[in-house]
Amino acid sequence: MKFSIAPLKRACVTFVTAALVAWLPNQSVASTSEPQPPVPLPLRHNGGTWDAGHVQGVAVDLERGYIYYSFTNLLAKYDLEGRLVGTLVGWTGHLGDLAFNPADGKLYGSLEYKADQAFYIAVIDVAGLHEVDVDAGRSGLFKTVHLDEVARDYAADMDGDGRFDGDVAATRDHRYGASGIDGVAFGPRFGGRDGPSLLTVAYGVYGDVTRTDNDHQVLLQYDIADWDRYARPLSEAEPHRAGPAAVDGKYFVRTGNTTYGVQTLAYDAEAGRWLMGVYQGRKPGFPNYLLFAVEAGSQPTQSDLIGVPASPGEGWERGLVLSLAQDGLEDLATGLRGWRWKADVGLEPLGRGLFYLAMNSGGKGSQTADLTLMRWTGDPQAPFAPVDADERSRRFATP
């Protein structure tokens, strides 16, 4: 007698499929049908009100439809329709700017512990974040990679007195005035628009107006392909030092001193340019713009780092210097270009010439953030303008 196993196979497939659906209620079983279009990007979005620090940065996962907000010691995850999906808490360090990596579905953020001279990239498995008040240290979602290059520059004894002065702006310590890190973004190696996507990390820079060696933005690039071997769970009691020993590139952009360096860093792949939002500097010899840009194709050149002394009697230190984009306002005295436009707490390119820009508000214990969908105008006085529903539809209707 012949025995067919086809019915048994079908029964097994049905059982396994049903089990997967029950086990993963927020997932869908793979389908051969065409993917549905995403929920339209909201014209405005709010990050909630929190007893935390002010908003430091935002990131958007366009494919899955989530927006992430860093409130210094709290991370909030929302869907595009404004529903809170989950929050991560449980660290005392400074979680700064955010960058979502579509290649691995993880969120990356700058994380500082200045007292420990420990500077990390937080690597957050946000796909597993579905609840409120999830403890970062206990969840397994939150891992960290240490950046030795940042720690060395931050703790450099620049005045030669044999001691490090700590988290103090009014000191000659801290190479390049480095105060840690903040801005993060993914994009190509400087000098081109193609090639692998690297993680770019921007220094914070003390706003000391009495020194000359802190007038550059410092940008580090890392290939994160093998970072799994460095990532460790967050442990504030025993800060680890596992991370890459060297950078894949270290670059300088002369902007004039800014207060705490690049706060938000973003790469606009469509335009092929990097954008840097900063807190305004206070040196009277500079225009003290709030937003700067660097063209991705601008070739780094080995040049003098003006204001950064080399060895005594040897002039200026040299490094790989990136030129500012040649649009925006121009300061004739210095030749610097930029915009007087607030972009220091959240700047996210979305494609099709659209961006989310964040505004922070609220006082102690009630911090919030509001995103507005904007378009790039190129106007030196007003580089962004709000988008209405009609324009949003027109831009997304165009292939």
Salt bridges, closest charged atoms under 4 A:
ASP61 OD2 - ARG64 NH1 3.21
ASP79 OD2 - ARG83 NE 2.82
GLU81 OE1 - ARG83 NH2 2.57
ASP148 OD1 - HIS146 ND1 2.81
GLU149 OE1 - ARG152 NH2 2.83
GLU149 OE2 - LYS250 NZ 2.78
ASP153 OD1 - ARG175 NH1 2.94
ASP153 OD2 - LYS250 NZ 2.61
ASP161 OD2 - ARG163 NH1 3.48
ASP165 OD1 - ARG163 NE 3.44
ASP167 OD1 - LYS114 NZ 3.86
ASP208 OD2 - ARG172 NH1 3.67
ASP213 OD1 - ARG211 NE 2.61
ASP215 OD1 - LYS283 NZ 2.70
ASP226 OD2 - ARG229 NH2 2.99
GLU295 OE2 - ARG273 NH2 2.60
ASP304 OD1 - ARG318 NH1 3.03
ASP327 OD2 - ARG273 NH2 3.10
GLU330 OE1 - ARG337 NH1 3.75
ASP344 OD1 - LYS342 NZ 2.66
GLU391 OE1 - ARG375 NE 3.47
GLU391 OE2 - ARG395 NH2 2.94
